[in-house]
Amino acid sequence: MATAKKAAANAATKAATKAATKAAKPAARKSAKPKDAIALLRADHKVVSGLFEDFKTTRSAAKKKALVASICRELTVHTQIEDEIFYPAFQAACRDHELVPEARVEHQSVKDLIAQVDGAEPDGDDYDAKVNVMGEFVKHHVKEEHSEMFPKAKASKLDLVALGARMLERKNALMADEG
């Protein structure tokens, strides 16, 4: 009887392992393919948008503080890789003198709000307003990137895969520094 139970447990373990391996293979294939710069930025936008949505629906001060810490970290790293790598490459390739300067001004507005809420206690309406306004600034900024900047980048001669690799390397380094 014990042998039958052991055999059944081994069979179940093998089946679960096989199913997990099979499920992991498509994910492994996806992650093996390098993301281009635009895909990397879009993925960041999606993460931050989700964090802002979570902020809007929570009432817990502790959860708000944790969400704001994540939002600030994600935005700080994201704006830095855009400012250091993506924007200069885009500006050179597209001879842009409008979109990048405007994006940098938008980044500065977000950085100013980050400085006001990062590490602060979520102690009232002003705190929530600052985070919500930051979310609106980011939403506007993302819309412009998706509708104006990204199509121009795709139409240019930029090597978006190589650019994405540089950005990912820098992002990983900055995230490691942020802890």
Secondary structure per residue as TSV (DSSP state, phi and psi in degrees):
chain	resnum	aa	ss	phi	psi
A	1	M	-	360.0	-44.7
A	2	A	H	-62.9	-36.6
A	3	T	H	-65.7	-38.7
A	4	A	H	-66.2	-41.5
A	5	K	H	-64.8	-40.5
A	6	K	H	-64.3	-42.8
A	7	A	H	-63.9	-40.8
A	8	A	H	-65.8	-40.9
A	9	A	H	-64.5	-42.3
A	10	N	H	-62.3	-41.8
A	11	A	H	-64.3	-41.1
A	12	A	H	-65.5	-40.4
A	13	T	H	-63.8	-44.6
A	14	K	H	-61.5	-42.4
A	15	A	H	-64.7	-42.6
A	16	A	H	-65.4	-41.6
A	17	T	H	-63.3	-43.9
A	18	K	H	-62.4	-43.5
A	19	A	H	-64.7	-41.7
A	20	A	H	-65.4	-41.0
A	21	T	H	-64.8	-43.6
A	22	K	H	-63.1	-41.9
A	23	A	H	-67.2	-33.6
A	24	A	H	-76.6	-25.7
A	25	K	H	-59.3	-48.2
A	26	P	H	-61.4	-37.5
A	27	A	H	-64.7	-40.2
A	28	A	H	-64.4	-40.2
A	29	R	H	-63.7	-41.6
A	30	K	H	-63.0	-44.0
A	31	S	H	-73.0	-21.4
A	32	A	H	-72.6	-29.2
A	33	K	S	-75.7	124.1
A	34	P	-	-67.0	140.2
A	35	K	-	-81.7	138.9
A	36	D	-	-79.0	170.6
A	37	A	H	-58.2	-41.3
A	38	I	H	-68.7	-41.2
A	39	A	H	-62.2	-39.7
A	40	L	H	-62.9	-45.9
A	41	L	H	-66.9	-41.1
A	42	R	H	-62.0	-39.7
A	43	A	H	-63.4	-42.0
A	44	D	H	-60.6	-43.7
A	45	H	H	-59.8	-40.9
A	46	K	H	-65.2	-43.0
A	47	V	H	-60.8	-49.1
A	48	V	H	-66.0	-40.0
A	49	S	H	-59.4	-42.7
A	50	G	H	-62.8	-39.2
A	51	L	H	-65.0	-41.6
A	52	F	H	-64.2	-40.1
A	53	E	H	-62.6	-43.3
A	54	D	H	-61.4	-39.2
A	55	F	H	-60.0	-44.0
A	56	K	H	-61.5	-29.5
A	57	T	H	-98.1	-5.6
A	58	T	-	-96.8	148.4
A	59	R	-	-111.9	-17.6
A	60	S	-	-71.4	127.1
A	61	A	H	-62.1	-39.7
A	62	A	H	-64.7	-42.0
A	63	K	H	-67.2	-40.3
A	64	K	H	-60.5	-45.4
A	65	K	H	-62.2	-42.3
A	66	A	H	-66.3	-42.5
A	67	L	H	-63.6	-42.4
A	68	V	H	-65.1	-38.3
A	69	A	H	-60.9	-42.0
A	70	S	H	-67.1	-43.4
A	71	I	H	-58.9	-48.1
A	72	C	H	-62.7	-41.9
A	73	R	H	-63.7	-49.8
A	74	E	H	-60.7	-45.9
A	75	L	H	-68.4	-37.5
A	76	T	H	-62.1	-46.6
A	77	V	H	-68.1	-44.9
A	78	H	H	-60.4	-48.1
A	79	T	H	-65.5	-32.9
A	80	Q	H	-68.2	-42.7
A	81	I	H	-70.3	-31.4
A	82	E	I	-67.0	-48.9
A	83	D	I	-64.3	-39.7
A	84	E	I	-81.9	-34.8
A	85	I	I	-120.5	-57.3
A	86	F	I	-67.3	-51.2
A	87	Y	H	-61.9	-45.5
A	88	P	H	-60.6	-40.1
A	89	A	H	-66.5	-44.2
A	90	F	H	-62.2	-45.8
A	91	Q	H	-61.2	-42.1
A	92	A	H	-68.7	-44.7
A	93	A	H	-70.3	-35.5
A	94	C	H	-104.5	1.1
A	95	R	T	50.0	47.2
A	96	D	-	-85.5	133.4
A	97	H	S	-130.1	14.5
A	98	E	S	-126.9	-55.2
A	99	L	H	-66.1	-46.0
A	100	V	H	-67.1	-46.7
A	101	P	H	-58.7	-40.0
A	102	E	H	-65.3	-41.2
A	103	A	H	-63.0	-37.8
A	104	R	H	-66.2	-37.7
A	105	V	H	-64.7	-42.5
A	106	E	H	-62.4	-41.1
A	107	H	H	-59.0	-43.2
A	108	Q	H	-63.7	-38.4
A	109	S	H	-61.9	-42.5
A	110	V	H	-66.7	-41.8
A	111	K	H	-61.0	-37.5
A	112	D	H	-63.1	-41.6
A	113	L	H	-70.0	-37.0
A	114	I	H	-57.9	-44.5
A	115	A	H	-60.9	-29.1
A	116	Q	H	-82.2	-27.1
A	117	V	H	-110.7	-22.9
A	118	D	T	-66.2	119.1
A	119	G	T	85.3	-8.1
A	120	A	-	-79.0	156.2
A	121	E	-	-80.0	135.8
A	122	P	-	-74.9	83.4
A	123	D	-	-112.0	35.8
A	124	G	S	143.4	-168.8
A	125	D	H	-64.2	-36.4
A	126	D	H	-64.1	-40.6
A	127	Y	H	-60.4	-51.6
A	128	D	H	-60.0	-41.3
A	129	A	H	-62.2	-42.5
A	130	K	H	-62.3	-43.3
A	131	V	H	-67.2	-42.0
A	132	N	H	-66.2	-39.7
A	133	V	H	-65.2	-41.1
A	134	M	H	-58.4	-43.0
A	135	G	H	-60.4	-39.9
A	136	E	H	-68.1	-40.4
A	137	F	H	-59.7	-45.8
A	138	V	H	-64.6	-43.0
A	139	K	H	-58.6	-44.9
A	140	H	H	-62.7	-46.0
A	141	H	H	-60.5	-45.6
A	142	V	H	-62.3	-43.2
A	143	K	H	-58.7	-43.7
A	144	E	H	-65.7	-42.1
A	145	E	I	-61.4	-46.5
A	146	H	I	-66.8	-38.4
A	147	S	I	-90.9	-24.8
A	148	E	I	-117.3	-53.8
A	149	M	I	-73.3	-47.5
A	150	F	H	-63.6	-42.8
A	151	P	H	-60.4	-38.5
A	152	K	H	-67.1	-38.8
A	153	A	H	-63.8	-42.0
A	154	K	H	-64.4	-35.7
A	155	A	H	-78.9	-12.0
A	156	S	S	-84.4	-177.2
A	157	K	S	-93.9	14.9
A	158	L	-	-62.1	137.0
A	159	D	-	-84.7	90.9
A	160	L	H	-67.6	-27.1
A	161	V	H	-71.5	-47.0
A	162	A	H	-63.7	-40.5
A	163	L	H	-63.3	-42.7
A	164	G	H	-61.5	-38.7
A	165	A	H	-64.2	-43.3
A	166	R	H	-62.6	-42.7
A	167	M	H	-65.9	-41.7
A	168	L	H	-64.5	-41.3
A	169	E	H	-60.9	-44.9
A	170	R	H	-67.1	-41.3
A	171	K	H	-59.6	-46.7
A	172	N	H	-60.8	-39.7
A	173	A	H	-65.8	-42.8
A	174	L	H	-67.7	-39.6
A	175	M	H	-64.9	-36.3
A	176	A	H	-66.1	-39.6
A	177	D	H	-66.9	-36.7
A	178	E	H	-70.2	-22.0
A	179	G	-	81.7	360.0
